Amino acid sequence: MDDVARQRVLEVMNTHNICTIATVREDGYPQATTVAYVNDGLTIYLCCDVHAQKLRNIRLNNKVSLAIDHDYTDWHEIRGLSLGGTAEEVQDPDEIEQALDLMQTKFPQITDMGPVESMASELAVIKVTPQVISLLDYRQGFGYTEYLEV
């Protein structure tokens, strides 16, 4: 992926708040879950309850698909992305702290749940590392998609 494409991908990531992550359940069925996210460059972080189904799924199969988009009323304005990559539960305390700091900056209402530090034992941080990205930009024409390898 060249720098121009990377900047367009980051523009989408940086201007949206919600994604849908698809994981594979133990019975083989896909599961798509809507969740808030933050990103550090192309790396995406999600938080969930330590007992969440998506986390159990990732522990069994770390391949995921993730979509970032917005509810557009004009098809000609659709912009978003979908990606394929791997997901893992973050174990490193420094990386967990970094991800939670990013969450608190992007979503200050997280502090309504209590001090972020006290939530760490109840929350799992999931790190998604993209391998391929499809960048959608219907402003370029209906159905316009760029396939990018990371």
N, C-alpha and C positions, 0 to 999 in steps of 0.2 A: 504494500500500500504506500503510495507516495504521500508527501506532506500535505498536498491540497486535499486529497481524499480523506486523510486523517483529520484535518481541520473540519471538514464537513460532517464527519461522523461525530466528532467531539461537540460540534454545535448542536446536533440533535440530542446527544447525551446530556449536555449541560443545560438545555432549555426544557427538559421534561422531568417529571417527578415519579412517574409510575411505570412499571414494566410488567410484563407477563412472562413468567418463567415456566417452561415446560420440562417436566422430569418424567422418569419412567417408574411406575409403581411396581411393587414386587410381583403383581399378577400380570405384568406386561403392558397394562394400559397406560397411555400417557395421562399426565395430570398437569393442567395449566393453572397457575396461581398468580393473581395480581398482587403486587407488592411494591412498596416504595423502595427506591434505590438511591445510592450515591455512586459517584465514579471518581477514580483517581487516574486520569488519563483514560486509557481504554479498559482498565480493570474496573469491574463493577462489584459493589458490595451490597448485600441484602442482610437484613436482620430478621430473625424469626424466633419463635418460642423454641426452646431446646427439645421439645417433644413434637414439633411440627412434622406433618407428613412429608413435605417437600425435602426436609433435612434427612429423614429416614430414606427417602428415595435416592437422594444424592449419595448417601453412604453406600448404597447397593450398586448404583450406576452413576458415575460422575459426568456422563455426557448430558448436556442440556441444550435447549434452544431458548432464546430470550427475545422478546419483541418490545420495542419502545415506540410508542406512537401517542397520538392525541385524538380526541373526538372532533373530527373536522366536519363542518357542514358543507363545505365546498370541496368536491373531489379534486379540483385543480390545485388545491393547496396542500394536499396530503404530503407529509414528510414523516419519516420514521426509519426504523431499521429493525432488522431481525438478524440474529447471529446464532451460530453454533459454536459451542465451546465446552470447556470443562468447568466443573464447580467443585469446591471443597470447603469444608468447615475450617475456618481459620483457628489455629491453635496458638500462634505466637501472640503473647500479651501485648507487645508493642503495636503489632498490626491491628489487633482488636481495638485497642485504644484509638489508633488513627482512624479506623473505620467509624467508630462511635462518635469521634469528634466531627468527622465529615457529616454524619447523620444529624448531629445536634446543630451544626451550622446551617444545613439545608432545611431541616425540619425542626425549628426551635420548640415546637409544641411537644416534642419528645420528652422534654423536662416535666411536662404535666404528669407523666407517669412516675416521676420521682427522679432523684439524682442518677445520672447515667451510670456512674460507678456502681451503684447498688443494683442496677438491672443486669449487670454483666453475667451474673450466675444464672439468670433466667433466659437470657438471650443467646442465641448462636449467631455468629457472623459468618455469612457465606460469601466466598470470593468466586466470581465468575471470570474466567480468562477466555476471551474470544479467540477462535481460530479462523473463522470465516464470518464476514459481515455482508449482508445485503442492505444497501442504502437506498431507500425509496425517496424519490423527489418528483411528485407528479407535476410540479411547476415546469419541469422539463418536458412534459408530455404524459398522457395517461399511461400508467403502468411502468413508468421509467424506473429502472432498478440497476444499480451498479453492484456487481459481485466483487468483493475485496477479500484478499487473503491477508491475514495479520502476520 
